[in-house]
């Protein structure tokens, strides 16, 4: 049986991180066990006594209505792993990430690709009750083009882009 490494996404981030402090937005669901010197914020209250050893501090914050609770230019890196689609105002989140990043800092954003087969299937099955709960968690979907545009308009420079693309068009399969 194939067993997936839950840390694979975090390990993929490592080559892009600058040495120093890192803010991990939305850490509770899958705490980062790979990166040292982390600070975590999440809308979800962590379980009692929950503080992975590589996290210096964690805070419960609702980024839909609150700013990131750290001063300007505080972090060398900000990780927003599969979180931007969950906030009502993604531009405000990116503005806050830019504010707390040191000059030259690194922002790493991941989000589901709306053209990925699983996301595509959820859209096809939108009226199936079992799918509804997961779909209702997302406020937005981002294509590569609009994610690039949004990041550029928010003052970021794209260094690298990773991901998968999948389409099914009239029985012709395409994989990139």
C-alpha positions in Angstrom: 0.0 0.0 0.0 1.3 3.4 -1.0 1.8 5.7 2.1 2.0 9.4 1.5 4.4 11.5 3.5 2.3 14.2 5.3 5.4 16.4 5.5 6.0 16.3 1.7 4.5 19.8 1.2 6.6 21.3 4.0 9.8 19.6 2.7 9.1 21.1 -0.7 9.2 24.6 0.9 12.6 24.2 2.5 14.8 25.2 -0.5 13.0 28.5 -0.8 13.1 29.6 2.9 15.5 32.2 4.1 17.3 31.5 7.4 15.5 33.1 10.4 12.0 33.3 11.7 9.0 31.9 9.8 5.3 32.6 10.3 3.2 29.5 9.6 -0.4 30.6 8.8 -3.0 27.9 9.4 -0.7 25.5 11.2 -3.1 23.5 13.4 -4.3 21.0 10.8 -0.9 20.0 9.7 1.9 21.4 11.9 5.2 21.9 10.1 7.7 19.4 11.5 10.5 20.4 9.0 11.2 24.1 9.5 12.9 25.4 12.6 12.0 28.7 14.5 8.3 28.8 13.6 5.6 31.0 14.8 2.1 29.7 14.2 -1.3 31.5 13.8 -4.6 29.8 13.1 -8.3 30.5 13.4 -8.6 27.1 15.0 -7.8 26.8 18.7 -5.1 24.1 19.1 -5.6 21.2 21.5 -4.6 21.8 25.1 -0.8 21.5 25.5 -0.3 21.5 21.7 3.0 23.1 20.8 5.3 21.3 18.4 8.9 21.7 19.6 10.0 23.7 16.5 7.3 26.4 17.2 8.5 29.3 19.3 5.0 30.6 19.7 1.4 30.1 18.5 -1.6 32.4 18.6 -5.3 32.0 17.7 -6.3 34.7 15.2 -9.2 35.1 12.8 -7.6 36.7 9.7 -11.0 37.5 8.3 -11.4 40.3 10.9 -8.0 40.7 12.6 -4.5 41.6 11.4 -1.5 39.3 11.8 -0.5 40.0 15.5 3.1 40.8 14.9 5.0 44.1 14.2 6.1 45.2 10.7 9.2 43.5 9.2 9.2 40.8 11.9 9.6 37.6 9.8 12.1 36.3 7.2 9.4 34.0 5.8 5.7 33.6 5.7 4.0 30.3 4.9 0.4 30.3 3.8 -0.1 26.6 2.9 -3.6 26.0 1.5 -5.1 28.8 3.6 -5.6 31.8 1.2 -8.8 30.2 -0.3 -10.3 30.0 3.2 -10.2 33.8 4.0 -12.9 36.1 3.0 -10.4 38.8 1.8 -7.3 37.2 0.3 -5.8 40.6 -0.6 -5.9 41.7 3.0 -4.1 38.5 4.0 -1.4 39.1 1.4 -1.1 42.8 2.5 -0.6 41.6 6.1 1.9 39.0 5.0 3.8 41.8 3.1 3.7 44.0 6.2 5.2 41.4 8.6 7.9 40.3 6.1 11.3 41.8 6.4 12.5 43.5 3.2 13.6 40.7 0.8 11.6 38.1 2.8 10.0 35.1 1.3 6.2 34.4 1.0 5.2 30.8 0.1 1.6 30.4 -0.9 0.0 27.2 -1.9 -3.7 26.8 -2.9 -5.7 24.1 -4.7 -5.6 24.4 -8.4 -9.3 24.7 -9.7 -8.3 22.6 -12.7 -6.8 19.8 -10.6 -9.0 16.7 -11.1 -10.2 16.5 -7.5 -11.3 20.1 -7.5 -12.9 19.7 -10.9 -14.8 16.6 -9.6 -16.0 18.6 -6.6 -17.4 21.2 -8.9 -19.2 18.6 -10.9 -20.6 17.0 -7.8 -21.6 20.3 -6.1 -25.1 19.0 -5.2 -23.8 15.8 -3.5 -24.2 16.4 0.3 -20.9 14.6 1.1 -19.0 17.2 -1.0 -20.8 20.3 0.3 -19.0 20.6 3.6 -15.5 20.8 2.0 -16.7 23.2 -0.7 -18.3 25.6 1.8 -14.8 26.1 3.5 -13.5 27.9 0.4 -14.3 31.5 -0.4 -12.2 31.7 -3.5 -10.4 29.6 -6.2 -7.2 30.8 -7.8 -5.9 29.9 -11.2 -2.2 30.3 -11.9 -2.8 33.4 -13.9 -4.9 35.2 -11.3 -2.6 34.1 -8.5 0.4 35.6 -10.3 -1.5 38.8 -11.0 -2.7 39.2 -7.4 0.8 38.6 -6.0 2.4 41.1 -8.4 -0.2 43.7 -7.5 0.4 43.1 -3.8 4.1 43.9 -4.3 5.6 40.4 -4.5 8.0 39.1 -7.2 7.5 35.5 -8.3 10.7 33.4 -7.8 9.3 29.9 -8.4 6.0 28.2 -9.2 5.3 24.6 -8.5 2.2 22.5 -9.0 0.1 20.2 -11.0 -2.4 20.8 -13.8 -5.0 18.3 -15.1 -7.7 18.6 -17.6 -10.2 16.3 -19.1 -11.5 17.6 -22.5 -13.7 15.4 -24.6 -12.0 12.1 -23.8 -8.5 13.6 -24.4 -6.4 13.4 -21.2 -3.7 16.1 -20.6 -1.2 16.0 -17.8 1.4 18.7 -17.2 
